[in-house]
Amino acid sequence: MDHGVQPLMIKERFGHKDIRVTLNTYGHLYPTKQKELAEMLNAQREEGRKTECSV
């Protein structure tokens, strides 16, 4: 998970029937993912604003 592998891919690989099993088992390995997602979305939003202003 630290290498950017998506939880759904891990679910399939381990044969979990439900994504909740995967997330409940390995979710602790994602402590910073929420922050990373927020930063990525903010950067994209800012880039979109720059593009709108230059048009």
Buried (B, 14 or more C-beta within 10 A) or exposed (E): BEEEEEBEEBBEEEEBEEEEEBBEEBEEEEEEBEEEEEEEEEEEEEEEEEEEEEE
